[in-house]
């Protein structure tokens, strides 16, 4: 009967109840969509970072990333490469030499990271060949070929087929310079990569710098990011000493932080929305209780105890919120589902987005567990919001309340 | 002599909410026996409703004790008092205090639900009570669609639903026209006569006073007179 009374009480003042239901609906819809949008952006950034920059994991000499010295090449390179390529779940691996260099055009110069790669391997790991727009991709046996980012090209005021002088330190510590011709221009989601990375053929860099077949970096692409930790653990056991394997989470602590703190951001966003909603609910339920003092007095007089009275107010509040959730969650799910397929075009802000490694189109996405979490938080907020109005109801003296007009 | 169903000993009520304490009920002794049909009368502010509320456990005396069927309800906790009211006392209030979102049937059934009476028993009793108050056809009608008199009749049925020791009625006819008031009193008289149900009214309605067998007059919170009378019998 308490359920019946609570349910019918919700519909006594339809306008007021609908306002709260709509508030919950809009609040949930907006909250979930914002979270899905942020998650879409985060996923985009992770995907981009994996597919264009870090790949899933990399192997280095233990000191290479700390000291950034060309001398720290991977020991037992052949064995390492073989182990990695035969590991189940690994679909491609790219051997790289990595040197900090200076790129100079006739007009200006810029500090860069010079990557010596095997064109075929690199294309398989980072899709570099597909991202090469103007000009053509590096050839396996090409000479003095160089791939440059679109942004660096503009910075150096060059055009495809222009000549570029690269100066770098060789394995023995001496400065070496060589002239290359810009074979192709690549694009990257990250403007940092577009402005700072230059690719040449590893074979050529090897002979210029004297690495004698040594590599600094082995970038590994997996079938799925879900296998990341398992494969990393397996490879760490197999790899010989003098190597260090790191996943993209270790290679990019800022990305890892972003993911780890995503849930906290979600709770903060939803928390703020729910606090605002809770005040609305408190206000509505308080009005409802104060308007019904006489009726509540009668209920108490005829035998409704305080626990049941409290439950009745609680049920009304939960009922209103539940209806809002019932409408808001499917609407949010539908919006996320549609936009996850169509994407949200933000090309107007492409410059700014590219700076942070985002593409022009964001595809919102959200795991189903978040919907339940948000619904649970909403109901919890409703329960908290019901406490004060219910407390006010419990304070009523039946003899006084009955005489209220 | 029948055993007293209600015993009020030295009951006083002082309201201290304003700057000057107000003594609404002043040292009242009262015994009401099973099956009585009592009217508490007196001018406004004489303490009728306050006394009725204390007898019904809705208000607590400042001093004195209210004993119902040997139980001192003055010392009961709030929840125990609610439970006691539910099981022992029926209420009929002045302005048709039914639950507006429940139908007539549900209003009557509500107390029985609180008492955890099985469904079939509840339904039988609701049917019987609605017949007794002459409203078997209004079972599924909500209070808003009933007249004032009909609402009060449902209120009487609700008051009787828990099979109480007695029914307290605070100005039950105050908002009713003559016909509705007469019908309501007929029903209550019949229940009193046939089921020996004790009724205690607070009223200054002459229509009620004439029907009462015992009239207790309050003046300034004290009992000014307590007389037995031959009621004006109404023939149906």
Interface residues (C-beta under 8 A of the other chain):
Chain A: X1 X4 X5 X8 X9 X12 X294 X295 X297 X298 X299 X300 X301 X302 X303 X304 X305 X306 X307 X308 X397 X398 X399 X402
Chain B: X53 X56 X58 X59 X78 X79 X82 X83 X85 X86 X87 X91 X93 X97 X98 X99 X100 X101 X102 X106 X109 X110 X111 X113 X114 X115 X158 X162
